[in-house]
Amino acid sequence: MQLSHVLCPVDFSDLSARALRYAAMLARRVNARLTVVYAHSFSAPPYFTTGKLEDLERQFRESLREAEAELRRFAQRETGNLDVDVQIVEAHPVDAIRRAAREIGADLIVMGTHGRSGLNRLMLGSVTEGVLRESQVPVLTVRGEAPAASTGA
């Protein structure tokens, strides 16, 4: 299988930073493009007035711009300044990751997993598990320590 485009969803956690370092190392080795995506879903409470909704929408657009800048900094720091694409997606994370993989033509998704099992997994749910279950693209999950960010090829 030839890898040309790797997708790495992140949530700014240490675990997603580890997965991103693995994704960057892999992308460098096979000369693949790397896209980093952050997905977030938000619904306004139904009791908000039109004025509150308009104010919230303005604040939300501003925070998306800030989130994209922070995502770019996060990606650059964790990949050793590898040239990456970043995307902020406003959708349920599993849906956003699947859609991003389809839209960019990803050959592989690399993402972190806490490796919870039993009641913990049942109670907390798992974005990684949802992606594993529903993705048409192979998924590489990362749990342990990843190599430090590297600037070399």
C-alpha positions as CSV (number, residue, x, y, z in Angstrom):
1,M,0.0,0.0,0.0
2,Q,1.4,3.4,-1.0
3,L,0.8,6.2,1.5
4,S,0.4,9.6,0.1
5,H,-1.7,11.4,2.6
6,V,-2.0,10.9,6.4
7,L,-4.7,12.4,8.6
8,C,-4.1,13.0,12.3
9,P,-7.0,14.2,14.4
10,V,-5.9,16.0,17.6
11,D,-7.6,17.4,20.7
12,F,-4.5,19.3,22.1
13,S,-3.9,16.5,24.7
14,D,-0.5,14.9,25.4
15,L,-1.9,11.7,23.9
16,S,-2.8,13.4,20.6
17,A,0.6,15.1,20.6
18,R,2.2,11.6,20.7
19,A,0.0,10.4,17.9
20,L,0.9,13.5,15.9
21,R,4.7,12.9,16.4
22,Y,4.2,9.3,15.1
23,A,2.1,10.6,12.1
24,A,4.9,13.2,11.3
25,M,7.6,10.6,11.5
26,L,5.7,8.3,9.2
27,A,4.8,11.1,6.7
28,R,8.5,12.1,6.5
29,R,9.6,8.5,5.9
30,V,7.2,7.8,3.1
31,N,7.1,11.5,1.8
32,A,3.4,11.7,2.4
33,R,1.3,14.8,3.0
34,L,0.1,15.3,6.6
35,T,-3.2,16.9,7.6
36,V,-4.0,17.7,11.2
37,V,-7.6,18.1,12.1
38,Y,-9.4,19.4,15.3
39,A,-13.1,18.7,15.5
40,H,-15.5,20.2,18.0
41,S,-19.2,20.1,18.2
42,F,-21.3,22.9,19.9
43,S,-25.0,23.5,20.1
44,A,-26.5,26.6,21.7
45,P,-29.0,26.0,24.4
46,P,-32.6,26.2,23.1
47,Y,-33.5,29.0,25.5
48,F,-31.0,31.5,23.9
49,T,-32.7,34.5,22.3
50,T,-31.9,35.7,18.8
51,G,-29.7,38.4,20.2
52,K,-27.7,36.0,22.3
53,L,-27.4,33.6,19.4
54,E,-26.0,36.3,17.1
55,D,-23.5,37.3,19.8
56,L,-22.5,33.7,20.4
57,E,-22.1,33.2,16.6
58,R,-19.7,36.2,16.4
59,Q,-17.7,34.9,19.4
60,F,-17.7,31.4,17.9
61,R,-16.2,32.7,14.6
62,E,-13.5,34.6,16.5
63,S,-12.6,31.6,18.6
64,L,-12.4,29.4,15.4
65,R,-9.8,31.8,14.1
66,E,-7.9,31.6,17.3
67,A,-8.2,27.8,17.4
68,E,-6.8,27.5,13.9
69,A,-3.8,29.6,14.9
70,E,-3.3,27.5,18.0
71,L,-3.7,24.3,16.0
72,R,-1.0,25.5,13.6
73,R,1.4,26.2,16.5
74,F,0.6,22.9,18.1
75,A,1.2,21.0,14.8
76,Q,4.4,22.8,14.1
77,R,5.8,22.3,17.6
78,E,4.9,18.5,17.6
79,T,6.1,17.8,14.0
80,G,9.4,19.7,14.1
81,N,8.1,22.3,11.7
82,L,7.0,19.8,9.0
83,D,4.8,21.5,6.4
84,V,1.3,20.3,7.4
85,D,-2.2,21.3,6.5
86,V,-4.5,22.1,9.4
87,Q,-8.3,22.0,9.6
88,I,-10.8,23.1,12.3
89,V,-14.1,21.3,11.8
90,E,-17.3,22.1,13.6
91,A,-19.0,18.7,13.8
92,H,-19.1,15.7,16.0
93,P,-15.5,14.4,16.1
94,V,-16.2,10.9,14.6
95,D,-18.2,12.4,11.7
96,A,-15.7,15.2,11.2
97,I,-12.7,12.8,11.1
98,R,-14.4,10.4,8.6
99,R,-15.5,13.3,6.4
100,A,-12.0,14.9,6.5
101,A,-10.4,11.5,5.6
102,R,-12.8,11.2,2.6
103,E,-12.3,14.8,1.5
104,I,-8.5,14.8,1.5
105,G,-8.2,11.3,0.2
106,A,-6.4,10.1,3.3
107,D,-4.6,6.7,3.0
108,L,-4.2,6.4,6.8
109,I,-5.6,7.9,10.0
110,V,-3.2,8.1,13.0
111,M,-4.8,8.9,16.3
112,G,-4.3,8.5,20.0
113,T,-6.3,6.1,22.2
114,H,-6.5,5.9,26.0
115,G,-7.0,2.1,25.7
116,R,-9.9,2.1,28.2
117,S,-11.9,-1.0,28.4
118,G,-15.0,-2.3,30.1
119,L,-17.2,0.2,32.1
120,N,-14.7,3.1,31.6
121,R,-15.1,2.8,27.8
122,L,-18.9,2.3,28.1
123,M,-19.3,5.4,30.3
124,L,-16.9,7.7,28.5
125,G,-17.3,6.6,24.9
126,S,-14.5,6.8,22.5
127,V,-13.9,8.9,19.5
128,T,-11.1,6.5,18.4
129,E,-13.4,3.5,18.8
130,G,-16.0,5.3,16.7
131,V,-13.5,6.0,14.0
132,L,-12.1,2.4,14.0
133,R,-15.7,1.1,13.7
134,E,-16.9,3.4,11.0
135,S,-13.8,4.4,8.9
136,Q,-13.2,3.1,5.4
137,V,-9.6,4.2,5.8
138,P,-7.0,2.1,7.9
139,V,-6.5,3.5,11.4
140,L,-3.2,3.4,13.4
141,T,-3.7,3.9,17.1
142,V,-1.1,5.3,19.4
143,R,-0.9,4.7,23.2
144,G,2.7,4.9,24.4
145,E,5.5,7.4,24.2
146,A,6.3,8.8,20.8
147,P,9.6,10.0,19.6
148,A,10.5,13.7,20.2
149,A,9.7,16.2,17.5
150,S,12.4,16.0,14.8
151,T,13.5,18.5,12.2
152,G,15.3,15.9,10.0
153,A,13.9,13.6,7.4
